[in-house]
């Protein structure tokens, strides 16, 4: 339950970052090893 909340929070944060600073967004994805 708590984990799901964390994931959705992170998703919102990533969406915000993508809108505001795409360069930082891409850097973060590389750091976390996520697929963009």
DSSP file (Angstrom, degrees, kcal/mol; ACC not computed):
  #  RESIDUE AA STRUCTURE BP1 BP2  ACC     N-H-->O    O-->H-N    N-H-->O    O-->H-N    TCO  KAPPA ALPHA  PHI   PSI    X-CA   Y-CA   Z-CA
    1    1 A X     >        0   0    0      0, 0.0     4,-1.5     0, 0.0     5,-0.1   0.000 360.0 360.0 360.0 -49.9    0.0    0.0    0.0
    2    2 A X  H  >  +     0   0    0      1,-0.2     4,-1.8     2,-0.2     5,-0.1   0.852 360.0  55.1 -66.9 -33.9    2.7    2.5    1.0
    3    3 A X  H  > S+     0   0    0      1,-0.2     4,-2.4     2,-0.2    -1,-0.2   0.905 104.6  52.5 -66.1 -41.6    4.9    1.4   -1.9
    4    4 A X  H  > S+     0   0    0      1,-0.2     4,-2.3     2,-0.2    -1,-0.2   0.882 107.9  51.9 -62.0 -38.5    2.1    2.1   -4.4
    5    5 A X  H  X S+     0   0    0     -4,-1.5     4,-1.9     1,-0.2    -1,-0.2   0.900 109.5  50.0 -63.7 -41.0    1.7    5.6   -3.0
    6    6 A X  H  X S+     0   0    0     -4,-1.8     4,-2.4     2,-0.2    -2,-0.2   0.899 110.0  50.4 -63.9 -41.9    5.5    6.2   -3.4
    7    7 A X  H  X S+     0   0    0     -4,-2.4     4,-2.3     2,-0.2    -2,-0.2   0.914 111.1  47.0 -65.0 -44.5    5.4    5.0   -7.0
    8    8 A X  H  X S+     0   0    0     -4,-2.3     4,-2.0     2,-0.2    -1,-0.2   0.856 111.8  52.3 -67.1 -33.6    2.5    7.3   -8.0
    9    9 A X  H  X S+     0   0    0     -4,-1.9     4,-2.0    -5,-0.2    -2,-0.2   0.917 110.7  47.1 -65.9 -43.4    4.2   10.2   -6.3
   10   10 A X  H  X S+     0   0    0     -4,-2.4     4,-2.7     2,-0.2    -2,-0.2   0.877 109.2  54.9 -65.7 -37.5    7.4    9.5   -8.2
   11   11 A X  H  X S+     0   0    0     -4,-2.3     4,-2.3     2,-0.2    -1,-0.2   0.915 108.9  47.5 -61.9 -43.6    5.5    9.2  -11.4
   12   12 A X  H  X S+     0   0    0     -4,-2.0     4,-2.1     1,-0.2    -1,-0.2   0.898 111.9  50.9 -63.5 -40.3    3.9   12.6  -10.8
   13   13 A X  H  X S+     0   0    0     -4,-2.0     4,-2.4     1,-0.2    -2,-0.2   0.898 110.4  48.7 -63.8 -42.0    7.3   14.0  -10.0
   14   14 A X  H  X S+     0   0    0     -4,-2.7     4,-2.4     2,-0.2    -2,-0.2   0.883 110.2  51.1 -67.2 -38.6    8.8   12.6  -13.2
   15   15 A X  H  X S+     0   0    0     -4,-2.3     4,-1.7     2,-0.2    -1,-0.2   0.895 111.4  48.6 -64.2 -39.6    6.0   14.0  -15.3
   16   16 A X  H  X S+     0   0    0     -4,-2.1     4,-2.3     2,-0.2     5,-0.2   0.915 111.7  48.9 -64.3 -44.2    6.6   17.4  -13.8
   17   17 A X  H  X S+     0   0    0     -4,-2.4     4,-3.3     1,-0.2     8,-0.4   0.877 108.0  54.6 -64.4 -38.4   10.3   17.2  -14.4
   18   18 A X  H  < S+     0   0    0     -4,-2.4    -1,-0.2     1,-0.2    -2,-0.2   0.888 111.8  44.8 -62.9 -38.9    9.7   16.1  -18.0
   19   19 A X  H  < S+     0   0    0     -4,-1.7     3,-0.2    -5,-0.2    -2,-0.2   0.897 124.2  32.4 -71.0 -40.5    7.5   19.2  -18.6
   20   20 A X  H  < S+     0   0    0     -4,-2.3     2,-0.3     1,-0.2    -2,-0.2   0.876 135.2  11.2 -89.4 -39.6    9.9   21.7  -16.8
   21   21 A X     X  +     0   0    0     -4,-3.3     4,-2.1    -5,-0.2    -1,-0.2  -0.732  56.5 177.1-146.6  90.7   13.3   20.3  -17.5
   22   22 A X  H  > S+     0   0    0     -2,-0.3     4,-2.5     1,-0.2     5,-0.2   0.827  83.4  56.9 -66.9 -31.8   13.7   17.5  -20.1
   23   23 A X  H  > S+     0   0    0      2,-0.2     4,-2.0     1,-0.2    -1,-0.2   0.934 110.0  43.7 -64.4 -46.1   17.4   17.4  -19.8
   24   24 A X  H  > S+     0   0    0      2,-0.2     4,-2.5     1,-0.2    -2,-0.2   0.868 111.7  56.2 -65.6 -36.3   17.3   16.7  -16.0
   25   25 A X  H  X S+     0   0    0     -4,-2.1     4,-2.2    -8,-0.4    -2,-0.2   0.930 108.8  45.4 -59.9 -47.9   14.5   14.2  -16.7
   26   26 A X  H  X S+     0   0    0     -4,-2.5     4,-2.1     1,-0.2    -1,-0.2   0.875 112.2  51.7 -65.9 -37.3   16.6   12.3  -19.1
   27   27 A X  H  X S+     0   0    0     -4,-2.0     4,-2.2     2,-0.2    -1,-0.2   0.911 109.7  49.9 -63.9 -42.5   19.6   12.4  -16.7
   28   28 A X  H  X S+     0   0    0     -4,-2.5     4,-2.6     2,-0.2     5,-0.2   0.898 108.7  52.3 -63.2 -41.8   17.4   11.1  -13.9
   29   29 A X  H  X>S+     0   0    0     -4,-2.2     5,-2.2     1,-0.2     4,-1.5   0.908 109.8  48.9 -61.7 -42.6   16.1    8.2  -16.0
   30   30 A X  H  <5S+     0   0    0     -4,-2.1    -1,-0.2     2,-0.2    -2,-0.2   0.912 112.1  49.2 -63.3 -41.4   19.7    7.2  -16.9
   31   31 A X  H  <5S+     0   0    0     -4,-2.2    -2,-0.2     1,-0.2    -1,-0.2   0.899 117.0  40.3 -64.4 -41.7   20.6    7.3  -13.2
   32   32 A X  H  <5S-     0   0    0     -4,-2.6    -1,-0.2    -5,-0.1    -2,-0.2   0.628 107.9-125.1 -84.2 -13.3   17.6    5.3  -12.1
   33   33 A X  T  <5 +     0   0    0     -4,-1.5    -3,-0.2    -5,-0.2     2,-0.2   0.845  57.4 151.1  72.6  33.8   18.0    2.9  -15.1
   34   34 A X      < -     0   0    0     -5,-2.2     2,-0.5    -6,-0.2    -1,-0.2  -0.570  50.3-112.5 -95.8 161.0   14.4    3.5  -16.2
   35   35 A X              0   0    0     -2,-0.2    -5,-0.0     1,-0.1    -1,-0.0  -0.822 360.0 360.0 -92.5 127.8   12.9    3.4  -19.7
   36   36 A X              0   0    0     -2,-0.5    -1,-0.1   -10,-0.0    -6,-0.0   0.418 360.0 360.0 -98.8 360.0   11.8    6.8  -20.9
